[in-house]
């Protein structure tokens, strides 16, 4: 049952007590010497070789013979399948239609084994390519992103977001592959294709008015040609030819098909582009959705001042303590934010990246830490998992509760009190801290010369320029250039949803961070051993069901509760000249001011 819950949680839970080592293990065999029956040592003892003498087999000799061998033929194809609908010339927008057919064919490979391809399936792919192009013609903007450096005008006319067998696909092609100093002409096809397939498994081959879809499936090279070939000679025939799918033994056979059986000249140009699934969603109540990042990530931080900016989110948690999942997820989200900032630089995050981090923390709360969803159990921070998988990375964390604590006072002044002194000291001594007040948790950390605050709740962002009908509240990650600005803004956030109360500051240390395959994890470090964990600056391949998170965490929750402290009211004693109206609980002064707004006289 526990393993099933971990699987539903996107494999974010800690592994078993004794995980499989991430490092490869090597078995040491005992070396021994076994003489060849015809060795000279035996001849010295037993006599001479029998005649005629045959030299012992040398396996390296065969390798030397094979090294420079190039199979300049189609070889003996493992199989081929011909469609039944002949191609025609003079069809309008034929290049767009064939591009659409290749997109549909690639999506079909995700749920079709290579032995299941039939003539009927090829005809279906061709027909669905025509329908996809027809649907695209009725769209004002078929694709959200143009990428003119990747797609030409004919390809831009085809939407890359479609359905196949009730499965939602969104595809993207990568930039054309280039080998430094080698032009992309047919004369250099072998060299370029050999280098390309050392890094990739799929390719869209393009030369003017002609496409091939190539992919490698369990050692077999599959080539789909929807342009049409002659049934008997396999020569190109775009007027009456048939679409065909080849299954070949080697890359040499694929290269020969393109160079010698496709009527191309040595000077003809071509491109090889990788094809990627950037979104896949299966149907049904138990369906899953997966997304991957593609292309350059655009910064979505909005700058309010020279030392202050913010990034908002589509998701948020709640202040309602009775909603266990959306309230108690704040701790896993805070830990997840710290780990994510160590892998992927927070200044490069966009809105969807922050959404996925919140989604990951909620899934971890739901599946990996039992007190997180049970209101009858206290949130014992000492029982928080020490080892966490996030995407392709495994992190070992050390969460130390209640390192600092003090009083936060609901008054406009935020300097030279417990809040100021404790938070300043905590961030000076630690890279990551979690600030807890009442049932709320916020994550703060340092990165380079900047400070970050992760607020998972809906709060106003004063100074933000709102568009028409835009919601003024949202969860956010805020970036600051100095400590004074952070204290001012954070104090204003707390004023919005708290009264005077005790706060606790927990520290978080990332002790180890390793990229490991699913099902493996590094051993936990001894308590007295520390590693210098460096930032990786890599993208995280989240496995969370993003669509389901939008349903669970996207619904607006503006719960407001009277959080008045049971402690007697705090009397402010100060020699400064404060206005008479600045009492506890009343409206604060200018929000999120700079250094001069809240200075003592």
C-alpha positions, 0 to 999 in steps of 0.5 A: 500500500505504501509503495502504491501511495508513493507511485501516486505521489510522483515518486516523491517519497523517501525510498525504503530503509535500505535503498539500492545504491545509485552508484554502479557496482562492479563485481570483482572476478578472480583472475585465472590463467587457462592455457590454450590446448595448442599453446607452445607450453603444451607443445614443449611438454607433449610434442609438436602441433598436429598438421595442418596447423590452424591458428587459434581464433582471434576475435579482434581480427573480425572486429578489425575487418568490420571497422571500416565496413559500410553496408551500401544497400538496403540490406535485408529489411526486417519488414515493410508495410505498404499503405493502400491509398496512392499519393497524388500530385497537385494537391494544395498545401501538400507539404503541410498535409505531409508534415501533419501526417508525420506528427500524427504518426509520431504520436501513434508510436507512443501506443503502437508496437512496431509489430502492430503497424498495418496497411490500415494503420498507415492509411489512418495516419494519412487520413488523420494528417489531412484532418489535422491540417483541415482543423488547423485552417479553421484556427486563427492561431494554430500554435501558441509559439511560432519559433520561426527559426525551427518551423517554416510557413507550411509547418506553422500552418499545422497545429501541434496540439491534437488528440489521438485515440482520446490521448492529448498530445502537444509536440514540438520540434527542436532546432535543426541539428548542426555539426560544427564546420560541416554543411548540411548537404547530402554529401555529408549525410553519413557524418551528420546522421551518425553524430545525430543518432549518438544523441537522439532516438527520433528525427524528422528528416526534411529536404524541400517538399519531402519528409521522413520520420525516423526512429529507433525501436529496440535496435530496429531502425524504423523509417516512415515515408508518406511521400509515396514510393513504387511498390516494386523498386521502392523508388520515390513516386509522388504520383501513384506511389504508396506510403511505406514503413520500413524496418531496417537492421542498421543506420547504414541501410537508412543512409543508403535509402536516403542517398541512393534510393531517393533521387537526391543530389549531393548538393541538396540541403537537408535538416534533422530535427528532434521531435519531442512530446511536451504534453501528454494527457490520458483520458478518464478519472484516473488519467494522468498528464505530463509536461516537459519544458521546451525552448528558452524559458522566458523570465516572468518576474515583474519588477516593482522597484530596483530592489524588489520584484515578484513572480505570481502563481496560478495555484495557492494554499489556504489559511483555513486550518481545517483544510488539511491538504491545502493548509498543511502542504505549506511545509512540504512546499517550503522544503520543495522550494528550497530543493528546487532553487538548488537545482534550478536557479530561482531567478529563471523560474516562470509561472508554470515552474512555480506552479509545479513546485506547489503541486509537487509539495501538495502531492508529497503532503498527500502521499509521503507524510501521514501527519500532513493529511490527518488533522488528529495528528500533530505536525511533528517536524522531526518525523519529516522525510530525510530523503526526497525525490524531485524529478530525476534528483534525490535530495537528503535534507536536514530540517531543524525545528525551532532554532529561533523564536520570538514575538511578531507584533502587529504594529507598523514598526518592523525594525529592532524587534524580535522579527527583525533581529531573529530573521536577520540572524537566521538568514545570516547563519543559514542558506534556507529558513522556514518562518512559521507563525500560527498555521502559516509557513513561509520559505526564505533563502539566499541565492547570490546577492539576492534574497527570496521569499516564497509566499504560498498564500493569496496576499496583495502585492502592493505596487503591482500594476493590475490589468482590467479584471485581474485578481489583486491577490496571488501566491508569489515568489518575491526577490529582494536586493537587500534585507531591509526591503525584505523585512518591510515587504514580509512584515506587510504580508504578515499584517494582512493575515495575522495578529500579534503572535509567537513565530518560529524559525526552522532551518533547512540544510540540503546535505546531498543532491544527486541525479539518480534513476527511478528506484535508486537512491544514494545512501544517507550520509553519516550524521557527522559528515557534510558535503558541499552541495553546489547548485546545478542550474538544470531543469527538473523533470516533474512527474506531477499531474498538473491538470489535477493540481489546477483543480485541487489548488486553483480554486480561490480560498480567501479564508479569514480567521480571527488569529488573535493571540491568547497572550495579553496585549503587548504594550509598545514602549518607545521614545519615538514620536509615533502617531496616536492611532498606531495601535495593535490591529489597526491599519498599517501605514504606507505598505512595503516602504523603502528604507526611509519610510520606517526609520526610527527618529 
